[in-house]
Amino acid sequence: MQSNSEAPREEINPAQAQLDLSISQKINYLQTLQAALHDGDDRQIYELIDKTRYDREVKKSRSTTQTLELSGLVSDVHDELSHYLSQNLIDYLGKTYPFFYYDEVTSGQFDIYFGNWWDRRLFGQLDVLNVAFEFDETEYGKLKRTFDLEPLHQRYNTDNIAEITAKSAELQKLITQQDDRDRQKDDLRQQLKDVSSKSTLPWDSGKVKEERQGLVDQLSQLADEDEAAMNANKQIKDNDERILELSKEDTILNYEKQSIQQTFDDFSHFESHNQSLYTDYLTNLIGKGKVVADD
């Protein structure tokens, strides 16, 4: 028989229990992340912000079980996380990719520059949270093409420079042939004068008209060449400046190619390292244990 002094036990319904569990999991997640931050444990932070990827690419887990996704709890502090995690990541990248330099344009957002030489190129962005390069497709394509052309003993702009050089040669030819054109014009004008002054029979008028038009067309063509020759010097100068720009670009691309060859031997090894960067870096952190910012 129940004593009147005992309070009735309050039942916890399933919905309340589930809510309590969800809140506890979130609290535990944030406390674990905070502890990792205090301990300087970058590896655990990366695991917490993307556990599914970490399990797949670092632990090499084949499990198909979906992990509870709690990383959205810190989505509003991604920039702060990126800024914090960038210090050790960029130190690592400085040794692995010694030719890349980084500029934090805003908190946690980094531009990648290739090289520290004059006229270096903006090459893309560094995604710190995903440990990935986001290369500019155009600039990356130029570099890849430079490697493709090496066996042919050509540079990226070889064909462009050859085409512009040929155009300049044609323009120079117009300039040097000015005296020849002047003599041709004098001769054509005399012929036109002779044709216009001679008397013709009615049935020959069509033939004479055709002859006259042919002479006029030739004079018109020479006049067009004269006009082109007048503008040729400026165009040749513009072409020379363009060739200089393309040559500079080839020089920069060659610096980049040599940098990659010195570090990775060839472009395919460079690409494979880029693809495994996340796994390589996190494995490196595991080997070091907890990462201390002052190390």
Solvent accessible surface area in square Angstrom, and as a share of the most:
residue,aa,sasa,rsa
1,M,247,1.10
2,Q,121,0.54
3,S,54,0.35
4,N,159,0.81
5,S,105,0.68
6,E,107,0.48
7,A,90,0.70
8,P,116,0.73
9,R,221,0.81
10,E,153,0.69
11,E,146,0.66
12,I,119,0.60
13,N,82,0.42
14,P,116,0.73
15,A,77,0.60
16,Q,89,0.40
17,A,47,0.37
18,Q,103,0.46
19,L,111,0.55
20,D,91,0.47
21,L,90,0.45
22,S,35,0.22
23,I,87,0.44
24,S,55,0.35
25,Q,65,0.29
26,K,88,0.37
27,I,87,0.44
28,N,91,0.47
29,Y,15,0.06
30,L,77,0.38
31,Q,110,0.49
32,T,37,0.21
33,L,15,0.08
34,Q,101,0.45
35,A,49,0.38
36,A,1,0.01
37,L,76,0.38
38,H,135,0.60
39,D,67,0.34
40,G,8,0.08
41,D,11,0.06
42,D,0,0.00
43,R,52,0.19
44,Q,50,0.22
45,I,0,0.00
46,Y,1,0.01
47,E,25,0.11
48,L,31,0.15
49,I,20,0.10
50,D,46,0.24
51,K,75,0.32
52,T,61,0.35
53,R,47,0.17
54,Y,5,0.02
55,D,23,0.12
56,R,129,0.47
57,E,43,0.19
58,V,20,0.11
59,K,116,0.49
60,K,131,0.56
61,S,43,0.28
62,R,232,0.85
63,S,79,0.51
64,T,128,0.74
65,T,109,0.64
66,Q,159,0.70
67,T,45,0.26
68,L,107,0.53
69,E,105,0.47
70,L,26,0.13
71,S,17,0.11
72,G,52,0.50
73,L,64,0.32
74,V,9,0.05
75,S,63,0.41
76,D,120,0.62
77,V,55,0.32
78,H,71,0.32
79,D,66,0.34
80,E,102,0.46
81,L,16,0.08
82,S,6,0.04
83,H,94,0.42
84,Y,57,0.22
85,L,0,0.00
86,S,8,0.05
87,Q,96,0.43
88,N,21,0.11
89,L,0,0.00
90,I,44,0.22
91,D,75,0.39
92,Y,44,0.17
93,L,0,0.00
94,G,38,0.36
95,K,166,0.70
96,T,32,0.19
97,Y,1,0.00
98,P,67,0.42
99,F,10,0.04
100,F,6,0.02
101,Y,84,0.32
102,Y,44,0.17
103,D,66,0.34
104,E,64,0.29
105,V,79,0.46
106,T,84,0.49
107,S,65,0.42
108,G,4,0.04
109,Q,85,0.38
110,F,11,0.05
111,D,20,0.10
112,I,0,0.00
113,Y,51,0.19
114,F,0,0.00
115,G,1,0.01
116,N,106,0.54
117,W,58,0.20
118,W,135,0.47
119,D,96,0.50
120,R,93,0.34
121,R,28,0.10
122,L,82,0.41
123,F,0,0.00
124,G,2,0.02
125,Q,76,0.34
126,L,7,0.04
127,D,34,0.18
128,V,3,0.02
129,L,30,0.15
130,N,65,0.33
131,V,2,0.01
132,A,32,0.25
133,F,26,0.11
134,E,94,0.42
135,F,39,0.16
136,D,61,0.32
137,E,154,0.69
138,T,86,0.50
139,E,33,0.15
140,Y,45,0.17
141,G,34,0.33
142,K,37,0.16
143,L,0,0.00
144,K,81,0.34
145,R,118,0.43
146,T,8,0.04
147,F,23,0.09
148,D,71,0.37
149,L,8,0.04
150,E,72,0.32
151,P,100,0.63
152,L,114,0.57
153,H,174,0.78
154,Q,68,0.30
155,R,114,0.42
156,Y,69,0.26
157,N,1,0.01
158,T,50,0.29
159,D,100,0.52
160,N,67,0.34
161,I,39,0.20
162,A,60,0.47
163,E,98,0.44
164,I,27,0.14
165,T,69,0.40
166,A,57,0.44
167,K,112,0.47
168,S,15,0.10
169,A,59,0.46
170,E,108,0.49
171,L,29,0.15
172,Q,82,0.36
173,K,106,0.45
174,L,34,0.17
175,I,48,0.24
176,T,94,0.55
177,Q,65,0.29
178,Q,57,0.25
179,D,94,0.48
180,D,61,0.32
181,R,4,0.01
182,D,56,0.29
183,R,147,0.54
184,Q,89,0.40
185,K,26,0.11
186,D,88,0.45
187,D,79,0.41
188,L,13,0.06
189,R,125,0.46
190,Q,94,0.42
191,Q,72,0.32
192,L,41,0.20
193,K,136,0.58
194,D,71,0.37
195,V,10,0.06
196,S,66,0.43
197,S,88,0.57
198,K,106,0.45
199,S,116,0.75
200,T,59,0.35
201,L,95,0.47
202,P,105,0.66
203,W,190,0.67
204,D,52,0.27
205,S,62,0.40
206,G,48,0.46
207,K,152,0.64
208,V,15,0.09
209,K,140,0.60
210,E,130,0.58
211,E,81,0.36
212,R,84,0.31
213,Q,96,0.43
214,G,30,0.29
215,L,10,0.05
216,V,61,0.35
217,D,77,0.40
218,Q,94,0.42
219,L,31,0.15
220,S,59,0.38
221,Q,100,0.45
222,L,13,0.06
223,A,53,0.41
224,D,83,0.43
225,E,46,0.20
226,D,24,0.13
227,E,108,0.49
228,A,39,0.30
229,A,11,0.08
230,M,158,0.71
231,N,92,0.47
232,A,0,0.00
233,N,101,0.52
234,K,141,0.60
235,Q,82,0.36
236,I,29,0.15
237,K,127,0.54
238,D,55,0.29
239,N,14,0.07
240,D,77,0.40
241,E,89,0.40
242,R,115,0.42
243,I,36,0.18
244,L,101,0.50
245,E,95,0.43
246,L,5,0.03
247,S,42,0.27
248,K,88,0.37
249,E,40,0.18
250,D,7,0.04
251,T,42,0.24
252,I,4,0.02
253,L,1,0.01
254,N,29,0.15
255,Y,76,0.29
256,E,0,0.00
257,K,21,0.09
258,Q,75,0.33
259,S,18,0.11
260,I,0,0.00
261,Q,51,0.23
262,Q,154,0.68
263,T,53,0.31
264,F,13,0.06
265,D,109,0.56
266,D,53,0.28
267,F,15,0.06
268,S,70,0.45
269,H,90,0.40
270,F,0,0.00
271,E,46,0.20
272,S,52,0.34
273,H,73,0.33
274,N,30,0.15
275,Q,153,0.68
276,S,42,0.27
277,L,4,0.02
278,Y,6,0.02
279,T,27,0.16
280,D,52,0.27
281,Y,1,0.00
282,L,0,0.00
283,T,72,0.42
284,N,44,0.23
285,L,4,0.02
286,I,84,0.43
287,G,71,0.68
288,K,139,0.59
289,G,38,0.36
290,K,119,0.50
291,V,12,0.07
292,V,72,0.41
293,A,40,0.31
294,D,137,0.71
295,D,140,0.72
